Amino acid sequence: MSWHSGAIGRSAYWATPSSALLAELGTTEMGLSDVEAEARIRAYGPNRLSAARRGPLVEAVISQLRNPLLWLLLFAATVGALVGETIDSIIVLAILTLGSLLSVVQESRAGRSLERLRERIALRARVLRNGGEVEVLATSLVPGDVLVLTAGSMVAADAVLLQTRDLFVSEAALTGEPFAVEKHPGQIEKTASLASRTNVVHMGTNVRSGTARALVVETGARTAFGRIAQRLTLRPPETEFQHGLRRFGYLLLTLMLVLVFVVFAASALRHHPPIETLLFAVALAVGLAPEMLPAILATMLGRGAHRMAERGVLVRRLDAIENLGNMDVFCTDKTGTLTEGEVRLEAATGPTSEHSDRVLELAYWNASLQGGLPNPLDRGIVQAFDATGHELPEKLDEIPFDFARKRLSVLVRPRGEEAMLVTKGAADPIMSVCNSTRTDQGTIGALDTALRQAIENRVTAWSTEGIRVIAVASRRWSSDDLVQRDSERNLTLEGFITFRDPPKPGAAQALKDLRELGVRVKIISGDHHAVVADLAARIGMKSDPVVRGAEIAELRDEALWHVVEHADLFAEIDPTQKERIVVGLKRTGHVVAFMGDGINDAPAIHAADVGISVDGATDVAREAADFVLLHRDLDTVRDGIKEGRTTFANTLKYVLTTESANLGNMVSMAAATLFLPFLPLLAHQVLLNNLLSDVPSAALSGDRVDPETVHHPQHWDVAFIGRFMLIFGLISAAFDALMFLVLTRVFHANPEEFRTAWFAESLLTELFVLLVLRTRRHFWKSRPHAALLGSTLALAAVAFALPLSPLRTMLGFVELSWALWGSILGVAAAYILTVEVVKRPILGLLDERAASKKPPPRSPFSERIWPR
C-alpha cells in the first residue's frame, strides 16, 4: 500500500485532483473490497477520535486513582508506618484496598452494561464495498472507502467529493456557521481555510439536503474534528445534576477542612500523639466524604439505563437520565407519537374532481425514483399504487427535497414520450409555482384567481378534517439540459394525494398520564394548522390557539418566550423555529425534552435539555439525542420519565442519609477529642465503620421508590441537601453525645471499651437510619428492596460479631457487657424513633423553604456542544 495518511494530510488533499487521490489511496470510485478494508483497519486503527478505547475495568481503576482521598490516606498510612504505627497502617491500607476494589467492581460492571447498550445504536455509514452499496459501522471506515451520502446522513470521516447533487451540509459542529453550505467536487487552493473547502465533507458534519459520493481521506484523530478535539479536549457541558454534585463537593470540602482543623486544635490541647492524631483526622475527613458515591452513582445510572432499555429506551448519555426525570415540558411532532404513524393513502384526485389515476401514477413515479431518504408518505403512495402492467420511466435527473421549498422533483422520460418534470410536495409551495391546472376533461387550463381560491378552500377543508394533503404537478421538458431549482416554475397542477394518520388509540390516556406526572405536552409540527388542531381535539388537548410558523417569524425572542409559555400547539413550523421554541421554553425556566426523527428535528433535539429520537431515525437526529426509543409512543416516554425519577430519587437517598449520618458521627467524634484524654476511635476503626455502613447503600440502586416520589419533576437542590445534612446530622450528634455521657459517666469505660461501644452505636445508627430516611412515609409502610433490608440486617450482625471475633485484638475492640450492649441498643432505638417522629414536619419545612426560591435563569442560547 503506497498511501500514508500523514502525507495526504500535509499535502493539502483538497487541492489534489480526485483522480490522483484515488491512485494514491489505491482505490477506485467503486470503493474497496472487504479484504482490503480489513487490512487497512488493522493498519490505521478504528475510526474514532481516541486511538484506543479503554475498557470499563481500566476506566474504573483510573477513576479510583484520580480520587484525592485515596492518595491522602496513602500518605497518612505511609507516615504512620515510618514512625512505627505499622499495624494501624496495614489495617488502614487493607480497608482502603477493599473499599477501592468494591468501587472498581461497581463502576466497571455499570460501564460494561452501558457499552452493550451503546453498541445497539452505534452510528453506521453507507459505503461502496465489493462494487455494491452496503451499511457498515462508522468505526470501520478506512481511507480509500467511498461514502454514499443522502439527506440526514452524519459524515463519519473527512472525505473529498467525487459526485454531488444539490448537496448542502451543516458544518456548525466544526465552523460554527449556522447555515448549511453548498458542496461540490473540484479542486481549490492549498491555502483555503477549513470553512472554504467546498469540495470536502468533514467528520461531525451532517447532510441537510442532496446526495453525494465522497472518497474517505482521513479517519479518527487525523480528521479536522479529531485534531480540534485533541487540542481542546471537548467535553459535553454539565447537566444540572453534575453541577449540583460539584457544588455539593465544594460543601463537603469546606466541612472536611474545618473538621481537620478542629481535630488538630483539640488534639494539641489534649496532648494526643501527633501521628495517631494525623491518621485520625484524615480518617475523619474520609469518613465525611462519600467515597463510594462515584461507584454508587455509576451503579444506579447503569442500572437505570438497563431498566430503561428493557422498557424500550436506549440511553446514549448516562448522566442525562436525571434530566429526563426533571423535565416538565415535552415537545413532539405528531406523526408516530400521537398518531399511528402508518400513513394510509385515502384518495388521489384532480384539482376539482374526485379521482385521478394520472395523479396517483405521477406520484408513484416521484416516490419510487426520488433518491433521498424514504418517508411514510412515499411508502404509502408506493403501497397504494398497483404497479401491475406499469413500468417506471427512465430517470434523468432530480431536484432533492429541502425544507425551504418543501417539494421534490424528478425529471423522467416515459417510454415513447418526451421528458417531463414531476414535482410533489406540500400544497401551498406547489401551488405557488403553478400557473395552469389539469381540468376534469384532461386538458390544461389557466389557474386563475377564482379557481386558485376554490382549490385552496378545498385543501383547507381537507386539513380541517385532519387529512394531510400532498400536491402533484408536472411540466413538459423538451430540452436536453438537466434541471435546477429554478426549473420548478410554470408547472401544471395535476391534483392531490390525501392521507389519513389517525390518532393512536391510547394517545389521550398517555397525555393524561403525562399531565399527572407534571409534564406538559406541546405539539410542534410542520403540518397545516388545521390538521394539528383537529388532532388536538381528538386526543383531548385544547385546539386553540394554534401558533403558526409565519406568526413566529415575526416575533422577537422576548415576545416568543411569552407565546411558548402559554401555547401548546405549533403548526407549519420550520427547523429553525423548532429550535427557537425549545430555547424559549428553557429561558422561561422549564426543563425541556424534544422528540424527533428527521433532519429538521436535529437542531431542536440538540438545543433541548433532553434530546429524544427513535430507532430508525436519521443519523443526525439519533446522534443529537440523549435517548433513542425503540417504540415511538408516549407510553415509552412516560416509563422513561418514571425510571429517570426513580434513579434520581435513589441517588438522593444515598446522599441525604449517608451524609447526614456521617456528618453527625464525624462532628461528634471531633467534639469528643476536646473532652477525652484519648481519641474516641482509631483511624482504622473510623474507616471500617464508614466502609461497612456504605455496603447497604450500594443496594439503593434497586430500591423501591414510593409512588408519590415520581409524580412530579425533581431537581438537585444543594441548599436543601445542606440544610437536611445539618438538621439530621445534629440530631445524630445529639444521640452520640448521649452515648458519650453514658459511656463516661455511667460505665466509666476505658479507651478500648469506649471505642468498641462507640463503633457499634455509630454503625447501628447509620445502618438503620437509612431505612427510616429512605422514605417520607412511616418506614414500616414503605417496604425496602430485599437486598437493602438483607444487607442492613447482615451488617448489624457484624456490628455485634466484631467484638467477639478473633479480629477484635487487631482491630482494637474488646468484649462488652450485656448492660453496655443494652445501653447501645437503647440509644440507637431512641435515635431511630426520634428521626421517624420529626422527619415529616422537618421535611415539610424544608420543602416550603425550597419552594419559595425562584428558579435560576436559563441561558437563551443552546448550552450544548455538537456533536455529542
Buried (B, 14 or more C-beta within 10 A) or exposed (E): EEBEBEEBBEEBBBBBEBEEBBEBBBBBEBBBEEEBBEBBBEEBBBBBBEEEEEEBBEBBBEBBEEBEBBEBBBEBBEBBBEBEBEBBBBBBBBBBEEBBEBBBBBBBBBBBBBEEBBEEBEBBBBBBBBEEBEEBBBBBBBBBBBBBBBBBBBBBBBBBBBBBBBBBBBBBBBBEEEEBBEBBBEBBEEEBEEEBBBBBBBBBBBBBBBBBBBBBBBBBBBBBBBBBBEEEEEEBEEBBBBBBBEBBBEBBBEBBEEBBEBBBEBBEEBEBBEBBBBBBBBBBBBBBBBBBBBBBBBBBBBBBBBBBBEBBBBBBBBBBBBBBBBBBBBBBBBBBBBBBBEBBBBBBBBBBEEEBEBBBBBBBBBBBBBBBBEBBBBBBBBEBBEEEEEEEBEBBBBBBBBBEBBBBBBBBBBEEEEBBBBBBBBBBBBBBBBBBBBBEEEEEBEBEEEBBEEBEEBBBEBBBEBBBBBBBBBBEBEEEEEBEEEBBEEBBBBBBBBBBBBBBEEBBBBBEBBEEBBBBBBBBBBBBBBBBBBBBBBBEBEBEBBBBBEBBEEBEEEEBBEBBBEBBBBBBBBBBBBBBBBBBBBBBEBBBBBBBBBBBBBBBBBBBBBBBBBBEBBBBBBBBBBBBBBEBBBBBBBBBBBBBBBBBBBBBBBBBBBBBBBBBBBBBBBBBBEEBEBBBBBBBBBBBBBBBBBBBBBBBBBBBBBEEBBEEBBBBBBEBBBBBBBBBBBBBBBBBBBBBEBBBEEBEBEBBBBBBBBBBBBBBBBBBBBBBBBBBEEBEEBEBBEBBBEBBBEBBEBBBEBBEEEEBEEBBBBEBEEEBBEBBBBBBEEBBEBBBEEBEEBBEEBEEEEEEEEEEEBEEEBBBEBBB
